[in-house]
Amino acid sequence: MKILIVLAAIMTPILGAVLASDASIAVRLIAILATLVPVGAWIALRRPLYLYSAFAFVLAAIPFGVLPGSPLPLVLLLSVAIGITTIIHLPRGGRRPGAVEWGVLALIIASAVSMVVTATTSYDYTEFAKWFLATSSVLSLSQLSRPDLRTVGRWYVVGAATGSVFGLITLFFDSSGRLLSLLSFLGYGVGDGTNLRYVVSAEGMTVRLTGTYVDPNAGGLFLYLGVLLALALFRGIPRVALVSVVALAMALTLSRAAILSLGVAFLVYIALQRLRFTGKVRIVSVAAVAGAVLLMIPAIQRRLFDSFGSFDTGSSARADALRDYPKHMDGSWLFGLGWGRIEFRDGRVGMAVNHVANAPLLSVYRGGLVVGILFCFVLIVGIVLSFRALRSKNPELGYIAAGYIGFVGVALQLDFPVITIPPVAALFAFFLAVLPREEDFHDPPAQPGATGRQLQIVEERR
């Protein structure tokens, strides 16, 4: 352990000198990694839960941040780190993979086959690699014990609250993007220094909350999970404060997918969760007040009630995309159209091509029928586990389960970033990891997985 600390101490001033010089990106990246490897190795061996928590915080707060001085996404780097950490702390007899993990593993294998068959440029390989690193994080997170997963989930909520506060400040007080430029070392604030996004309505153009989430629709999904985990993992005043801040920020992204998903999740929870009548009345009352407050905000009101109106060009575009979908897929049903297509990487081209804005259908569009079927299999397994959790008396699992059903039933049908944007794919993987597990339905509960036992032992040695 001491040699790792000595190596880090030696490399730190060298790293500072390299970053201050005019060295190429490749040299900077090598210097950064040479410094991080001994530090990361020490943390992985002695404080492994720190890496999982850092992954959760970064995913929720700065999902599009990069390693300073390099183009390497932080989320993907941390995904590799937790993967290595899981392997280190996974002796024989660890937690057996459940149906979700087996489904994800099969999805990864089928996706690799489709990518190899359709690849024509280096973009196909790099886009698949990024998606693979993001999606495989569920295999690492699923090895955590339930107590450790709660800790990691709380860090996700803290990250979502941090991103929410930053987003609210930039929305109301910093339209010029000066605050965002302070995060330039993480890859934010480049170009015009602002992430301003608008929605057009009969009353004109309304600014949407973006902050560190860059795209408001993607931001709405990150914050949606933050609301669910805040409800599930916190109590009392902290729960009220965190849910209020994150839900407000989520609503101000004006993401219909996130807002409507939350509405469906609420209805599912009230209808299926085993609650006393007084408990249901209390929850309905609080939700009614919160909904009324949000609808008093003109931008949110217009966004919801103008949907499918004459100013909602997105609705007609969705209908056109669905109608043209078979024509796009003609001759490519088995392996899809490919992973590195320009419409996935360039928003303007994506609008011109007008590919389908639906996650299951887009998974077929990119990877073919087998990939699409396996993607739907994972979704269905999650729904089955969620329904079982809702019929239990565990409110913590109930919030997450109802939220997952709302997410699959609405967000994945109206939007597609979980397919094309690696950080959002990592969000989906995180969502799958915190879902109820088979052992959660047994009494007494099953013992923690191997990684969970290792993490608990490490924590006790502090």
C-alpha positions in Angstrom: 0.0 0.0 0.0 2.8 2.4 0.9 4.4 2.0 -2.5 1.1 3.1 -4.2 1.1 6.3 -2.1 4.8 7.0 -2.9 4.1 6.6 -6.6 1.1 9.0 -6.5 3.2 11.5 -4.6 6.0 11.3 -7.2 3.6 11.5 -10.2 1.5 14.5 -8.9 4.1 17.3 -9.6 5.0 15.7 -12.9 1.3 15.7 -13.8 1.0 19.4 -12.9 4.0 20.2 -15.1 2.6 18.3 -18.1 -0.9 19.9 -17.8 0.7 23.3 -17.6 2.8 22.7 -20.8 1.7 22.5 -24.4 1.9 18.7 -24.5 -0.4 16.9 -26.8 -3.7 15.3 -25.6 -2.1 11.8 -25.8 0.8 12.9 -23.5 -1.6 14.6 -21.1 -3.8 11.5 -21.0 -0.8 9.2 -20.2 0.3 11.5 -17.4 -3.2 11.7 -15.9 -3.6 7.9 -16.0 -0.1 7.3 -14.6 -1.1 9.5 -11.6 -4.6 8.0 -11.1 -3.6 4.3 -11.4 -1.8 4.1 -8.0 -4.4 6.3 -6.3 -7.2 4.3 -7.8 -5.6 1.0 -6.9 -5.3 2.0 -3.2 -8.9 3.1 -3.1 -10.1 -0.1 -4.9 -8.2 -2.2 -2.3 -8.9 -0.3 0.9 -12.0 1.9 0.3 -13.8 0.3 -2.6 -17.2 1.8 -1.7 -15.7 5.2 -2.4 -15.4 4.3 -6.1 -19.0 3.2 -6.4 -20.2 6.3 -4.6 -18.1 8.5 -6.8 -19.6 6.8 -9.8 -23.1 7.6 -8.6 -22.3 11.2 -7.7 -20.6 12.0 -11.0 -23.4 10.2 -12.9 -26.0 12.4 -11.2 -24.2 15.7 -11.0 -21.8 16.0 -14.0 -22.7 13.1 -16.3 -21.1 14.8 -19.3 -17.9 15.8 -17.5 -14.5 14.6 -18.8 -11.2 13.9 -17.1 -9.4 17.2 -16.8 -7.0 17.7 -19.7 -8.4 14.9 -21.7 -11.5 13.9 -23.8 -12.1 10.8 -21.5 -15.6 10.8 -20.0 -15.5 10.6 -16.2 -18.6 8.3 -16.1 -17.0 5.8 -18.4 -13.6 5.9 -16.5 -15.4 5.3 -13.2 -17.4 2.5 -14.8 -14.1 0.8 -15.6 -12.9 1.5 -12.1 -15.9 -0.1 -10.4 -15.7 -3.1 -12.8 -12.1 -3.8 -11.8 -13.0 -3.2 -8.1 -15.8 -5.8 -8.4 -13.4 -8.4 -9.9 -10.9 -7.8 -7.1 -13.5 -8.3 -4.3 -15.4 -11.1 -5.9 -14.3 -14.4 -4.4 -16.1 -17.7 -5.0 -19.7 -17.9 -3.8 -20.6 -14.3 -4.6 -24.1 -13.2 -5.4 -25.5 -15.1 -8.3 -26.6 -13.0 -11.3 -30.3 -12.5 -11.5 -32.5 -12.5 -14.6 -31.7 -8.8 -15.2 -28.0 -9.4 -15.2 -28.2 -12.4 -17.5 -30.4 -10.4 -19.8 -27.9 -7.5 -19.9 -25.0 -9.9 -20.5 -26.9 -11.5 -23.4 -27.8 -8.0 -24.8 -24.1 -7.1 -24.7 -23.0 -10.2 -26.6 -25.8 -9.8 -29.2 -24.9 -6.1 -29.6 -21.2 -7.0 -30.1 -22.1 -9.4 -32.9 -24.4 -6.8 -34.6 -21.6 -4.2 -34.4 -19.0 -6.5 -35.9 -21.3 -7.4 -38.8 -22.4 -3.8 -39.6 -19.2 -1.9 -38.7 -17.8 0.2 -41.6 -15.8 2.9 -39.7 -13.9 3.4 -36.5 -17.0 5.2 -35.1 -18.8 1.9 -34.9 -16.2 0.5 -32.6 -15.8 3.6 -30.4 -19.6 4.1 -30.0 -20.0 0.4 -29.1 -17.1 0.6 -26.7 -18.7 3.6 -24.9 -22.1 2.0 -24.8 -20.5 -1.3 -23.5 -18.6 0.5 -20.7 -21.8 2.4 -19.6 -24.1 -0.6 -19.7 -21.7 -3.1 -18.1 -21.8 -1.0 -14.9 -25.0 -2.8 -13.9 -23.0 -6.0 -13.6 -20.7 -4.3 -11.1 -23.4 -2.5 -9.1 -25.5 -5.6 -8.9 -22.8 -7.3 -6.8 -23.2 -4.8 -4.0 -25.2 -5.8 -0.9 -28.5 -4.0 -0.4 -27.0 -1.8 2.5 -24.1 -0.8 0.3 -26.4 -0.1 -2.6 -28.4 2.2 -0.4 -25.2 4.2 0.4 -24.4 4.5 -3.3 -28.0 5.5 -4.0 -27.8 8.3 -1.5 -24.7 9.6 -3.2 -26.7 9.6 -6.4 -29.3 11.8 -4.7 -26.7 14.2 -3.4 -25.2 14.4 -6.9 -28.7 15.1 -8.4 -29.4 17.8 -5.8 -26.0 19.4 -6.6 -26.7 19.4 -10.3 -30.2 20.7 -9.6 -29.0 23.7 -7.6 -26.4 24.5 -10.2 -29.0 24.2 -13.0 -31.5 26.4 -11.2 -28.8 29.1 -10.6 -27.7 29.1 -14.2 -31.4 29.1 -15.4 -32.4 32.2 -13.3 -29.2 34.1 -12.8 -26.6 33.1 -15.4 -28.0 32.9 -18.9 -24.6 34.1 -20.3 -23.0 30.9 -19.1 -20.2 32.4 -16.9 -20.8 29.9 -14.1 -20.7 27.0 -16.6 -17.4 28.3 -17.9 -16.0 27.6 -14.4 -16.4 23.9 -15.2 -14.4 24.2 -18.4 -11.7 21.9 -16.9 -14.4 19.2 -17.0 -15.3 20.0 -20.6 -18.3 22.3 -19.9 -18.7 25.9 -21.1 -16.8 25.4 -24.4 -17.8 27.3 -27.5 -20.4 30.0 -26.6 -20.1 29.0 -22.9 -23.8 28.3 -22.5 -26.2 25.4 -22.7 -29.3 27.4 -23.4 -32.1 25.3 -24.9 -35.6 26.6 -25.7 -39.1 25.2 -26.3 -41.5 27.0 -28.7 -45.1 27.6 -27.6 -47.9 29.9 -28.6 -46.6 32.5 -26.2 -43.1 32.4 -27.6 -39.8 30.7 -26.6 -39.1 29.4 -23.1 -35.7 28.6 -21.7 -35.3 25.1 -20.4 -33.0 24.1 -17.5 -29.9 22.4 -18.7 -26.9 23.2 -16.4 -24.4 20.3 -16.4 -26.9 18.0 -18.2 -26.4 19.8 -21.6 -29.6 18.3 -23.1 -32.8 19.1 -21.1 -34.5 15.8 -22.1 -31.5 13.8 -20.8 -31.3 16.0 -17.7 -35.0 15.3 -16.9 -34.2 11.5 -16.8 -31.2 11.9 -14.5 -33.2 14.0 -12.2 -36.2 11.7 -12.4 -34.2 8.9 -10.9 -32.9 11.4 -8.3 -36.5 12.1 -7.2 -37.3 8.4 -6.8 -34.1 7.6 -4.8 -34.7 10.6 -2.6 -38.2 9.3 -1.8 -36.9 5.8 -1.2 -33.6 6.4 0.8 -34.2 9.5 2.9 -36.7 10.4 5.6 -38.0 13.5 7.3 -36.8 17.0 6.5 -33.9 15.8 4.3 -36.4 13.9 2.1 -38.7 16.9 1.8 -35.8 19.2 0.9 -34.1 16.9 -1.6 -37.3 15.9 -3.4 -38.4 19.5 -3.6 -35.2 20.8 -5.2 -34.7 17.8 -7.6 -38.3 17.7 -8.6 -38.4 21.4 -9.3 -35.3 21.2 -11.4 -36.7 18.1 -13.3 -39.9 20.0 -14.0 -38.0 23.0 -15.3 -36.1 20.9 -17.9 -39.6 20.8 -19.4 -39.0 17.2 -20.3 -42.4 15.7 -21.0 -41.0 12.2 -20.8 -39.7 12.8 -17.2 -42.8 14.7 -16.0 -45.3 12.3 -17.4 -43.2 9.3 -16.2 -43.4 10.7 -12.7 -47.2 11.1 -13.0 -47.6 7.5 -14.2 -45.3 6.3 -11.4 -47.5 8.1 -8.8 -50.7 6.5 -10.2 -49.0 3.0 -10.2 -47.8 3.4 -6.7 -51.2 4.5 -5.3 -53.0 1.7 -7.2 -50.6 -1.2 -6.4 -48.6 -0.5 -3.3 -50.1 -2.0 -0.1 -50.9 1.0 2.0 -53.4 1.9 4.6 -56.2 4.2 3.4 -55.0 7.0 5.6 -51.5 6.6 4.1 -52.9 6.8 0.5 -54.9 9.9 1.4 -51.8 11.6 2.8 -49.7 10.8 -0.2 -52.4 11.9 -2.6 -52.8 15.2 -0.7 -49.1 15.9 -0.8 -48.8 15.0 -4.5 -51.9 17.2 -5.3 -50.3 20.2 -3.6 -47.0 19.6 -5.3 -48.6 19.2 -8.7 -50.7 22.3 -8.2 -47.6 24.3 -7.3 -45.7 23.1 -10.4 -48.6 23.8 -12.7 -48.7 27.4 -11.4 -45.3 27.8 -13.2 -46.4 29.1 -16.7 -43.6 27.4 -18.6 -44.5 23.9 -17.2 -48.2 24.6 -17.7 -47.7 25.5 -21.4 -45.3 22.6 -22.0 -47.9 20.1 -20.8 -51.1 21.6 -22.2 -49.6 22.6 -25.5 -48.5 19.1 -26.2 -49.9 17.8 -29.5 -51.1 21.2 -30.5 -50.2 23.2 -33.6 -46.9 24.4 -32.1 -45.9 20.9 -31.1 -43.8 20.0 -34.1 -42.4 17.0 -32.3 -45.7 15.1 -32.3 -46.0 15.2 -36.1 -42.3 14.3 -36.5 -42.8 11.2 -34.2 -45.8 10.1 -36.4 -43.7 10.6 -39.6 -40.8 8.6 -38.0 -43.0 5.7 -37.1 -44.6 5.6 -40.5 -41.2 5.6 -42.2 -39.6 3.1 -39.8 -40.2 0.0 -42.0 -38.7 1.8 -45.0 -35.6 2.7 -43.0 -35.2 -0.9 -41.8 -35.8 -2.6 -45.1 -33.0 -5.2 -45.6 -31.4 -4.5 -42.2 -33.8 -6.1 -39.8 -31.4 -8.9 -38.6 -28.3 -6.8 -37.6 -29.6 -3.3 -37.8 -28.2 -0.2 -39.6 -25.1 0.1 -37.5 -23.7 1.7 -34.3 -21.7 4.7 -35.5 -24.2 6.3 -37.8 -24.0 10.1 -38.1 -27.6 10.7 -37.0 -26.6 9.3 -33.6 -23.7 11.8 -33.3 -25.0 14.9 -35.0 -28.3 16.4 -33.8 -29.0 18.3 -37.0 -28.5 15.2 -39.1 -30.7 13.2 -36.6 -33.5 15.7 -37.1 -33.1 15.5 -40.9 -33.1 11.7 -40.9 -36.0 11.8 -38.3 -35.2 8.3 -36.9 -37.8 6.9 -34.5 -37.8 8.4 -31.0 -38.6 5.2 -29.2 -36.0 3.2 -27.2 -37.1 -0.3 -28.1 -37.6 0.5 -31.8 -34.3 2.4 -31.9 -32.4 -0.5 -30.4 -33.7 -2.6 -33.4 -32.7 0.3 -35.7 -29.2 0.2 -34.5 -28.5 -3.4 -33.6 -31.2 -5.5 -35.2 -34.1 -7.7 -34.1 -32.1 -9.9 -31.7 -30.8 -6.9 -29.9 -34.2 -5.3 -29.7 -35.8 -8.5 -28.4 -33.2 -8.8 -25.7 -33.5 -5.2 -24.8 -37.3 -5.7 -24.3 -36.6 -8.9 -22.3 -34.6 -6.8 -19.8 -37.4 -4.3 -19.6 -40.0 -6.9 -19.0 -37.9 -8.7 -16.3 -37.6 -5.3 -14.5 -41.4 -4.7 -14.8 -42.1 -8.2 -13.3 -39.8 -7.6 -10.4 -41.3 -4.1 -9.9 -44.9 -5.5 -9.8 -43.8 -8.0 -7.2 -42.2 -5.3 -5.1 -45.3 -3.2 -5.3 -47.4 -6.0 -3.9 -45.0 -6.3 -0.9 -45.1 -4.0 2.1 -41.7 -2.4 1.4 -42.3 1.3 0.6 -38.6 1.8 -0.3 -38.7 -0.8 -3.1 -42.2 0.4 -4.0 -41.0 3.9 -5.0 -38.3 2.6 -7.2 -40.5 -0.1 -8.7 -43.3 2.3 -9.5 -40.8 4.7 -11.0 -39.3 2.0 -13.2 -42.7 1.2 -14.6 -43.4 4.8 -15.3 -39.9 5.1 -16.9 -40.5 2.1 -19.2 -44.1 3.0 -20.0 -43.5 6.6 -20.8 -39.9 7.8 -21.0 -38.6 5.0 -23.1 -41.5 5.3 -25.5 -41.2 9.0 -26.0 -37.4 9.4 -26.0 -34.3 7.5 -26.9 -31.1 8.8 -25.2 -30.7 5.5 -23.2 -29.8 4.0 -26.6 -27.6 6.7 -28.2 -26.0 8.7 -25.3 -23.5 6.7 -23.2 -24.0 8.6 -19.9 -27.8 8.0 -20.2 -27.1 4.4 -20.9 -25.1 4.4 -17.6 -28.2 5.9 -16.0 -30.3 3.1 -17.3 -27.8 0.6 -16.0 -27.9 2.3 -12.5 -31.7 2.1 -12.6 -31.6 -1.6 -13.3 -29.1 -2.1 -10.5 -31.3 -0.5 -7.8 -34.4 -2.4 -8.9 -35.8 -5.0 -6.5 -34.0 -8.3 -6.5 -35.3 -11.9 -6.2 -33.8 -12.2 -2.7 -35.7 -9.0 -1.6 -38.9 -11.0 -1.6 -37.7 -13.8 0.7 -37.9 -13.8 4.5 -35.3 -13.9 5.9 -33.5 -12.0 3.2 -30.6 -13.6 1.5 -27.0 -12.8 2.7 -25.2 -9.9 1.0 -23.2 -10.7 -2.2 -19.5 -11.3 -2.0 -18.6 -7.7 -2.9 -21.0 -6.4 -0.3 -19.3 -8.6 2.4 -15.9 -7.4 1.3 -17.0 -3.7 1.4 -18.5 -4.2 4.9 -15.2 -5.8 6.1 -13.2 -2.9 4.7 -15.5 -0.3 6.3 -15.2 -2.0 9.7 -11.4 -1.8 9.6 -11.4 2.0 9.5 
